[in-house]
Protein backbone atom coordinates (compact mmCIF):
# COMPACT_ATOMS: atom_id res chain seq x y z
CA UNK A 1 0.00 0.00 0.00
CA UNK A 2 1.33 3.41 -1.00
CA UNK A 3 2.25 5.96 1.70
CA UNK A 4 0.71 9.24 0.54
CA UNK A 5 1.35 12.67 2.00
CA UNK A 6 -1.62 14.98 1.32
CA UNK A 7 -0.35 18.55 1.64
CA UNK A 8 -2.59 21.59 1.57
CA UNK A 9 -4.91 23.75 3.61
CA UNK A 10 -7.57 21.95 5.66
CA UNK A 11 -10.46 23.58 7.57
CA UNK A 12 -10.65 25.83 9.46
CA UNK A 13 -11.19 28.28 7.90
CA UNK A 14 -13.61 26.73 5.40
CA UNK A 15 -12.73 27.73 1.84
CA UNK A 16 -13.34 25.97 -1.44
CA UNK A 17 -9.80 24.63 -1.43
CA UNK A 18 -9.78 23.45 2.19
CA UNK A 19 -13.17 21.77 1.77
CA UNK A 20 -11.97 19.88 -1.31
CA UNK A 21 -8.70 18.88 0.37
CA UNK A 22 -10.74 17.35 3.19
CA UNK A 23 -12.82 15.30 0.73
CA UNK A 24 -9.82 14.17 -1.31
CA UNK A 25 -7.79 13.14 1.76
CA UNK A 26 -10.72 11.06 3.05
CA UNK A 27 -11.20 9.34 -0.33
CA UNK A 28 -7.48 8.59 -0.67
CA UNK A 29 -7.42 7.15 2.86
CA UNK A 30 -9.62 4.30 1.61
CA UNK A 31 -6.94 3.36 -0.93
CA UNK A 32 -3.61 4.22 0.69
CA UNK A 33 -1.94 5.12 3.97
CA UNK A 34 -2.51 8.88 4.17
CA UNK A 35 -0.67 11.40 6.30
CA UNK A 36 -1.94 14.96 6.21
CA UNK A 37 0.30 18.02 6.09
CA UNK A 38 -2.01 20.89 7.02
CA UNK A 39 -0.66 24.14 5.62
CA UNK A 40 -3.59 26.31 6.77
CA UNK A 41 -2.56 29.35 8.84
CA UNK A 42 -6.06 29.15 10.45
CA UNK A 43 -6.97 32.68 9.34
CA UNK A 44 -7.57 34.59 6.12
CA UNK A 45 -6.23 37.85 7.61
CA UNK A 46 -2.73 38.65 6.38
CA UNK A 47 -0.44 39.64 9.25
CA UNK A 48 3.07 38.83 10.57
CA UNK A 49 1.48 35.98 12.52
CA UNK A 50 -0.15 34.66 9.36
CA UNK A 51 3.16 34.50 7.51
CA UNK A 52 5.03 33.01 10.49
CA UNK A 53 2.39 30.27 10.77
CA UNK A 54 2.79 29.47 7.08
CA UNK A 55 6.57 29.22 7.34
CA UNK A 56 6.41 26.96 10.40
CA UNK A 57 3.79 24.68 8.83
CA UNK A 58 5.82 24.39 5.63
CA UNK A 59 8.93 23.44 7.64
CA UNK A 60 6.97 20.79 9.57
CA UNK A 61 5.62 19.55 6.26
CA UNK A 62 9.14 19.16 4.88
CA UNK A 63 10.10 17.10 7.95
CA UNK A 64 7.02 14.88 7.55
CA UNK A 65 7.86 14.31 3.89
CA UNK A 66 11.46 13.48 4.77
CA UNK A 67 10.31 10.84 7.29
CA UNK A 68 7.86 9.43 4.76
CA UNK A 69 10.72 8.98 2.32
CA UNK A 70 11.97 5.98 4.34
CA UNK A 71 8.77 4.08 3.57
CA UNK A 72 8.50 1.65 0.67
CA UNK A 73 6.36 3.61 -1.81
CA UNK A 74 6.26 7.29 -0.79
CA UNK A 75 4.10 9.78 -2.70
CA UNK A 76 3.25 13.48 -2.36
CA UNK A 77 -0.09 14.93 -3.42
CA UNK A 78 -0.05 18.70 -3.04
CA UNK A 79 -2.52 21.46 -3.87
CA UNK A 80 -0.42 24.20 -5.45
CA UNK A 81 -0.62 27.51 -3.67
CA UNK A 82 -1.19 30.86 -5.37
CA UNK A 83 1.01 33.95 -5.64
CA UNK A 84 4.09 33.99 -3.43
CA UNK A 85 2.70 30.99 -1.58
CA UNK A 86 4.12 28.94 -4.46
CA UNK A 87 7.47 29.27 -2.69
CA UNK A 88 6.10 26.91 -0.01
CA UNK A 89 4.82 24.55 -2.70
CA UNK A 90 8.24 24.56 -4.35
CA UNK A 91 9.99 23.77 -1.05
CA UNK A 92 7.68 20.85 -0.32
CA UNK A 93 7.98 19.46 -3.84
CA UNK A 94 11.77 19.74 -3.72
CA UNK A 95 11.84 17.87 -0.40
CA UNK A 96 9.63 15.17 -1.90
CA UNK A 97 11.97 14.70 -4.86
CA UNK A 98 15.05 14.56 -2.60
CA UNK A 99 13.34 11.85 -0.54
CA UNK A 100 12.28 9.82 -3.63
CA UNK A 101 8.55 10.54 -3.64
CA UNK A 102 6.29 10.37 -6.61
CA UNK A 103 4.58 13.73 -7.05
CA UNK A 104 1.11 14.93 -8.03
CA UNK A 105 0.42 18.68 -8.16
CA UNK A 106 -3.22 19.81 -8.15
CA UNK A 107 -3.66 23.23 -9.78
CA UNK A 108 -6.59 25.28 -8.44
CA UNK A 109 -5.67 28.82 -9.38
CA UNK A 110 -5.72 30.74 -12.65
CA UNK A 111 -3.34 33.40 -11.30
CA UNK A 112 -0.23 31.76 -12.80
CA UNK A 113 -2.11 31.06 -16.04
CA UNK A 114 -3.37 34.61 -16.52
CA UNK A 115 0.08 35.88 -15.51
CA UNK A 116 2.82 33.25 -16.09
CA UNK A 117 5.10 32.94 -13.07
CA UNK A 118 8.72 31.96 -12.63
CA UNK A 119 7.71 30.34 -9.33
CA UNK A 120 5.28 28.04 -11.13
CA UNK A 121 7.98 27.22 -13.68
CA UNK A 122 10.18 26.25 -10.72
CA UNK A 123 7.44 24.03 -9.24
CA UNK A 124 6.93 22.26 -12.57
CA UNK A 125 10.67 21.75 -13.02
CA UNK A 126 11.18 20.51 -9.45
CA UNK A 127 8.23 18.12 -9.71
CA UNK A 128 10.05 16.35 -12.54
CA UNK A 129 9.21 14.69 -15.84
CA UNK A 130 7.10 11.93 -14.28
CA UNK A 131 4.94 14.17 -12.07
CA UNK A 132 1.17 14.21 -12.55
CA UNK A 133 -0.53 17.60 -12.90
CA UNK A 134 -4.27 17.83 -12.17
CA UNK A 135 -6.56 20.56 -13.51
CA UNK A 136 -10.18 21.54 -12.89
CA UNK A 137 -11.41 21.79 -16.47
CA UNK A 138 -10.18 21.22 -20.01
CA UNK A 139 -9.70 24.95 -20.62
CA UNK A 140 -7.49 25.20 -17.53
CA UNK A 141 -5.37 22.25 -18.68
CA UNK A 142 -4.97 23.63 -22.19
CA UNK A 143 -3.97 27.11 -21.07
CA UNK A 144 -1.60 25.82 -18.37
CA UNK A 145 0.25 23.56 -20.80
CA UNK A 146 0.62 26.46 -23.21
CA UNK A 147 2.41 28.38 -20.44
CA UNK A 148 4.28 25.42 -18.87
CA UNK A 149 4.88 22.74 -21.52
CA UNK A 150 7.16 20.72 -19.18
CA UNK A 151 4.03 19.51 -17.30
CA UNK A 152 3.74 16.39 -19.47
CA UNK A 153 1.33 14.14 -17.53
CA UNK A 154 -2.00 15.93 -17.21
CA UNK A 155 -5.36 14.91 -15.74
CA UNK A 156 -8.66 16.76 -15.35
CA UNK A 157 -10.76 16.35 -12.21
CA UNK A 158 -13.65 18.78 -11.78
CA UNK A 159 -14.83 20.14 -8.43
CA UNK A 160 -18.33 19.26 -9.66
CA UNK A 161 -17.65 15.71 -8.44
CA UNK A 162 -17.71 17.01 -4.86
CA UNK A 163 -21.20 18.56 -5.19
CA UNK A 164 -23.88 15.88 -5.46
CA UNK A 165 -26.80 16.54 -7.77
CA UNK A 166 -30.09 17.13 -5.96
CA UNK A 167 -33.74 17.16 -6.88
CA UNK A 168 -34.23 20.90 -7.15
CA UNK A 169 -37.94 20.40 -7.79
CA UNK A 170 -40.28 22.78 -9.53
CA UNK A 171 -39.52 26.38 -8.57
CA UNK A 172 -42.41 28.61 -7.45
CA UNK A 173 -43.13 31.84 -9.30
CA UNK A 174 -41.12 34.07 -6.97
CA UNK A 175 -42.02 37.72 -6.57
CA UNK A 176 -39.91 39.64 -6.02
CA UNK A 177 -36.86 37.89 -7.52
CA UNK A 178 -34.49 36.73 -4.75
CA UNK A 179 -30.78 37.17 -5.54
CA UNK A 180 -27.92 36.23 -3.25
CA UNK A 181 -24.19 35.93 -2.70
CA UNK A 182 -22.48 33.46 -0.36
CA UNK A 183 -18.71 33.68 0.06
CA UNK A 184 -16.01 35.17 2.23
CA UNK A 185 -17.50 38.60 1.71
CA UNK A 186 -14.92 41.01 0.44
CA UNK A 187 -14.00 43.14 -2.53
CA UNK A 188 -12.32 40.30 -4.44
CA UNK A 189 -15.37 38.04 -4.15
CA UNK A 190 -17.72 40.76 -5.40
CA UNK A 191 -19.36 42.06 -2.23
CA UNK A 192 -19.28 45.72 -3.26
CA UNK A 193 -20.40 44.97 -6.82
CA UNK A 194 -23.33 43.00 -5.38
CA UNK A 195 -24.29 45.98 -3.21
CA UNK A 196 -24.06 48.28 -6.25
CA UNK A 197 -26.32 45.87 -8.13
CA UNK A 198 -28.89 46.03 -5.31
CA UNK A 199 -28.81 49.84 -5.45
CA UNK A 200 -29.25 49.69 -9.22
CA UNK A 201 -32.30 47.46 -8.81
CA UNK A 202 -33.84 50.01 -6.42
CA UNK A 203 -33.10 52.90 -8.82
CA UNK A 204 -34.74 51.04 -11.71
CA UNK A 205 -37.67 49.91 -9.63
CA UNK A 206 -36.98 46.22 -10.22
CA UNK A 207 -38.79 43.80 -7.89
CA UNK A 208 -35.63 42.24 -6.40
CA UNK A 209 -34.56 41.30 -2.87
CA UNK A 210 -31.01 40.46 -1.90
CA UNK A 211 -29.40 38.25 0.72
CA UNK A 212 -25.75 37.94 1.75
CA UNK A 213 -24.13 35.06 3.63
CA UNK A 214 -20.59 34.43 4.81
CA UNK A 215 -18.03 36.19 7.00
CA UNK A 216 -16.89 39.70 5.99
CA UNK A 217 -13.21 39.84 5.04
CA UNK A 218 -12.40 43.15 6.73
CA UNK A 219 -13.95 45.78 9.00
CA UNK A 220 -14.45 47.92 5.91
CA UNK A 221 -16.51 45.12 4.33
CA UNK A 222 -18.51 44.66 7.54
CA UNK A 223 -19.24 48.40 7.62
CA UNK A 224 -20.31 48.36 3.98
CA UNK A 225 -22.81 45.56 4.70
CA UNK A 226 -24.21 47.42 7.72
CA UNK A 227 -24.56 50.68 5.79
CA UNK A 228 -26.24 48.93 2.87
CA UNK A 229 -28.76 47.27 5.18
CA UNK A 230 -29.74 50.70 6.52
CA UNK A 231 -30.25 52.07 3.01
CA UNK A 232 -31.77 49.03 1.28
CA UNK A 233 -34.94 47.64 2.80
CA UNK A 234 -34.74 44.54 0.61
CA UNK A 235 -31.27 43.45 1.73
CA UNK A 236 -30.65 40.80 4.42
CA UNK A 237 -27.38 39.54 5.90
CA UNK A 238 -27.33 36.05 7.45
CA UNK A 239 -23.70 35.69 8.53
CA UNK A 240 -21.69 32.47 8.04
CA UNK A 241 -23.80 29.43 7.11
CA UNK A 242 -22.97 25.73 7.26
CA UNK A 243 -24.63 22.41 6.53
CA UNK A 244 -28.42 22.48 6.24
CA UNK A 245 -28.57 26.27 6.69
CA UNK A 246 -26.31 26.70 3.68
CA UNK A 247 -28.56 24.50 1.56
CA UNK A 248 -31.67 26.41 2.71
CA UNK A 249 -29.97 29.64 1.66
CA UNK A 250 -29.46 28.36 -1.88
CA UNK A 251 -32.96 26.91 -2.16
CA UNK A 252 -34.50 30.26 -1.22
CA UNK A 253 -32.71 31.99 -4.12
CA UNK A 254 -33.88 32.52 -7.66
CA UNK A 255 -30.48 33.75 -8.84
CA UNK A 256 -26.99 33.29 -7.39
CA UNK A 257 -24.89 36.37 -8.20
CA UNK A 258 -21.11 35.95 -8.15
CA UNK A 259 -19.17 39.02 -9.37
CA UNK A 260 -15.78 37.60 -8.34
CA UNK A 261 -12.55 39.26 -9.40
CA UNK A 262 -10.41 37.06 -7.11
CA UNK A 263 -7.07 36.54 -8.83
CA UNK A 264 -6.86 32.84 -7.87
CA UNK A 265 -10.48 32.05 -8.84
CA UNK A 266 -10.67 28.78 -10.76
CA UNK A 267 -13.80 26.66 -10.30
CA UNK A 268 -15.91 28.02 -7.42
CA UNK A 269 -17.72 25.44 -5.29
CA UNK A 270 -20.41 28.00 -4.49
CA UNK A 271 -21.57 28.07 -8.11
CA UNK A 272 -21.99 24.29 -8.17
CA UNK A 273 -23.78 24.35 -4.80
CA UNK A 274 -26.21 27.03 -6.01
CA UNK A 275 -26.84 25.24 -9.30
CA UNK A 276 -27.50 21.94 -7.52
CA UNK A 277 -30.31 23.67 -5.59
CA UNK A 278 -31.86 25.08 -8.75
CA UNK A 279 -30.64 28.68 -8.70
CA UNK A 280 -29.87 30.44 -11.97
CA UNK A 281 -26.43 32.07 -12.15
CA UNK A 282 -25.03 35.50 -12.98
CA UNK A 283 -21.23 35.45 -12.68
CA UNK A 284 -18.05 36.93 -14.02
CA UNK A 285 -16.23 34.59 -16.44
CA UNK A 286 -13.30 33.87 -14.14
CA UNK A 287 -11.38 30.60 -14.40
CA UNK A 288 -13.53 27.68 -15.55
CA UNK A 289 -16.85 29.49 -15.07
CA UNK A 290 -17.54 30.07 -18.78
CA UNK A 291 -16.97 26.34 -19.44
CA UNK A 292 -19.11 25.16 -16.52
CA UNK A 293 -22.03 27.60 -16.73
CA UNK A 294 -23.77 27.46 -20.11
CA UNK A 295 -25.85 30.38 -21.46
CA UNK A 296 -28.99 28.40 -20.66
CA UNK A 297 -28.10 28.53 -16.93
CA UNK A 298 -28.02 32.31 -16.70
CA UNK A 299 -25.47 34.94 -17.62
CA UNK A 300 -21.65 34.83 -17.67
CA UNK A 301 -20.21 38.34 -17.95
CA UNK A 302 -16.79 38.66 -19.64
CA UNK A 303 -14.08 39.92 -17.32
CA UNK A 304 -13.61 43.66 -17.76
CA UNK A 305 -17.19 44.40 -18.80
CA UNK A 306 -19.71 46.32 -16.66
CA UNK A 307 -21.12 43.57 -14.43
CA UNK A 308 -23.83 45.71 -12.82
CA UNK A 309 -25.20 46.95 -16.14
CA UNK A 310 -25.28 43.44 -17.63
CA UNK A 311 -26.87 41.93 -14.50
CA UNK A 312 -29.52 44.67 -14.33
CA UNK A 313 -30.56 44.02 -17.92
CA UNK A 314 -30.85 40.28 -17.29
CA UNK A 315 -32.81 40.74 -14.05
CA UNK A 316 -35.16 43.19 -15.78
CA UNK A 317 -35.71 40.64 -18.55
CA UNK A 318 -36.36 37.81 -16.09
CA UNK A 319 -38.71 40.05 -14.12
CA UNK A 320 -40.82 40.47 -17.24
CA UNK A 321 -40.36 36.89 -18.48
CA UNK A 322 -40.66 34.64 -15.44
CA UNK A 323 -40.93 31.50 -17.58
CA UNK A 324 -37.40 32.18 -18.88
CA UNK A 325 -36.11 32.53 -15.31
CA UNK A 326 -37.66 29.19 -14.36
CA UNK A 327 -36.11 27.63 -17.49
CA UNK A 328 -32.68 28.98 -16.46
CA UNK A 329 -33.13 27.52 -12.98
CA UNK A 330 -34.01 24.10 -14.38
CA UNK A 331 -31.08 24.29 -16.80
CA UNK A 332 -28.66 25.13 -13.97
CA UNK A 333 -29.76 22.10 -11.92
CA UNK A 334 -29.53 19.85 -14.99
CA UNK A 335 -26.09 21.20 -15.88
CA UNK A 336 -24.73 20.47 -12.39
CA UNK A 337 -26.15 16.94 -12.52
CA UNK A 338 -24.46 16.36 -15.89
CA UNK A 339 -21.12 17.79 -14.71
CA UNK A 340 -21.23 15.71 -11.52
CA UNK A 341 -21.90 12.49 -13.45
CA UNK A 342 -19.30 13.24 -16.12
CA UNK A 343 -16.63 13.89 -13.47
CA UNK A 344 -16.92 10.39 -11.95
CA UNK A 345 -14.49 8.69 -14.31
CA UNK A 346 -11.98 11.56 -14.16
CA UNK A 347 -12.02 11.51 -10.36
CA UNK A 348 -11.45 7.75 -10.28
CA UNK A 349 -8.44 8.13 -12.59
CA UNK A 350 -7.09 10.89 -10.38
CA UNK A 351 -7.43 8.77 -7.22
CA UNK A 352 -5.71 5.88 -8.96
CA UNK A 353 -2.84 8.11 -10.13
CA UNK A 354 -2.18 9.21 -6.54
CA UNK A 355 -2.90 6.00 -4.63
CA UNK A 356 -1.67 3.46 -7.16
CA UNK A 357 -4.97 1.58 -6.67
CA UNK A 358 -8.02 1.41 -8.94
CA UNK A 359 -10.91 2.75 -6.78
CA UNK A 360 -13.42 0.66 -8.72
CA UNK A 361 -11.52 -2.48 -7.79
CA UNK A 362 -11.91 -1.52 -4.09
CA UNK A 363 -15.61 -0.68 -4.40
CA UNK A 364 -17.95 -3.12 -2.62
CA UNK A 365 -19.72 -5.65 -4.81
Order of alpha helices (4+ residues) and beta strands (2+ residues): beta-alpha-beta-alpha-beta-alpha-beta-alpha-alpha-beta-alpha-beta-beta-alpha-beta-alpha-beta-alpha-beta-alpha-beta-alpha-beta-alpha-alpha-alpha
